Amino acid sequence: MPLSNLLKRGIAWALFAFTVAPAVAGLFSISPIRLDLDRHNKTDSITISSDEPEKKIQMQAKLMEWTQDAKGNDIYVESNDLIFFPRIFAIDKLDQRVVRVGLKVPAPATEKAYRLFIEELPPPADPGKKGAQVLFVLRFGVPVFVRPDKEQLAGTIEGMEATPTAAVIIVRNTGNQNFQIQSLRVKSGPAYEQEIVGGYVLAGATKHVIAQFPPDTCRKLGKLQVVMTTDRIGTVARDFDWDTSRCEIK
């Protein structure tokens, strides 16, 4: 399935219940898969389309504030910072519903990030059936960014940490808006080359991107060439000398 279609589909999560036969998740698609709000664009909407030909899908919307920890891992905390409705709704088979999203307060000096999770509600258990069953529901988190009035897009490859089985590339967003690492290529002569998709780096955040390799590759490495291609700050490159003393597994 093409990447664009995968992004539009929800992510399946397993829920456990005490019924008998497997229950299949309803299918839906979402458009657009990202929203950007600011002082001039205070409202927007998401269209959820049911691809389910046989049944109505029960759904809910839940807003999470999105931050990243010191290594760039995503942290979500439930939030009511934005206006969004409806919060609980149903979509008839092969039909559509629109969820509207809007600002409560003006844009801050640094971009704020959220994910609006659109998720299917699990069907009720059938009391007439016995035995264990896995219920699958679909969930997709739409990124929602509240942009600052003055954009400052910037980022650097801040450093590198060496381990016996990986080079950890440290990327820092030094601006006030997000960017995405579309690819991060790590190369050391003929001994090693890898390309990684790094994902989002939020405003002011640091992300650790791990380029792994087999233990016997560690002592073969020399100078590491790192090239990062992004969606909004262009291409950033930096070279590092590899320290083979880090190749000892302790």
Secondary structure, DSSP 8 states (H G I E B T S, - for coil): --HHHHHHB-EEEEEEES-SS-B----EEEE-S-EEE-SS--EEEEEEEE--SSS-EEEEEEEEEEEE-TT--EEEEE--SEEEE-SEEEE-TT-EEEEEEEESS---SS-EEEEEEEEE------TT--S-EEEEEEEEEEEEEE--SS----EEEEEEEEETTEEEEEEEE-SSS-EEEEEEEEEETTTEEEEE--EEE-TT-EEEEEEE--GGGGGG--EEEEEEEESSS-EEEEEEE--GGGG---
